[in-house]
Amino acid sequence: MCRVHWIALAATLLLASCAMRGDGVAGPRTATTLKEAYVHDFLIGVAVNDETIAGKDPAAQALALRQFNAVSPENVLKAESLCPQHDVYEFARADAYVDFGVKHRMFVVGHTLVWHNQVPAWFFTDAQGRPNDRAAQIERLRSHIEAVAGRYNGRIRGWDVVNERSTKTARIATRPGCARSATATNWCAALSNSRIATRQTPSCITTNTTPSARASATAWCAW
């Protein structure tokens, strides 16, 4: 977790500990965790990395378990981490993340199935190294989602289906100071003006860019 996040969290906890007492006088009161403070309103989530999951950063792990009741991974469910080679999936780190969340009874989020970054180059080519046509790219995406979401059906309870989706995807790298993303260019070349319907696992909700966040939803991702 970056320093900015730590500072923001520390400030939030400090404010909570210095809240008004019942008699209207400002002063300390019994500490309340973030997840307890908002238990009737919404989940409080945290992103974790391999070190936090494995307990190599015990302070970060203790903080995550004490203050939060929803969890999201930094990188282990992104295509680059899951399948760096053609159709060869490496699930060990992702499995450890899901096991961590389930063990501690947290709401486990899957992040992410589609993104314009951290996708291996082979994802956009055929066995001969030629660029996929539209039909081949849609099938590649469908099979990837089936493999990943299917593996964690019933354990991952919500998915960020498409991360940082924009109607201006084709021009995502034209903003001042933003380097051009080769992956974004690959997605646009393969799927320009197309729309993909992905049937999600029936036991989870879909989030981030989907038109509804309900169980058994069909996520429509417009490109």
BELGIZI-V225947 format. One record per helix or strand of 3 or more residues. SS is the DSSP state (H for helix, E for strand). FROM is the first residue (numbers start at 0). LEN is the number of residues. If there is no record, write none. Layout:
SS	FROM	LEN
SS	FROM	LEN
This chain:
H	2	15
H	33	4
E	44	4
H	49	5
H	57	10
E	69	4
H	78	4
H	91	12
E	106	8
H	120	4
H	133	18
E	157	5
H	168	6
H	181	10
E	194	5
E	204	3
E	217	5
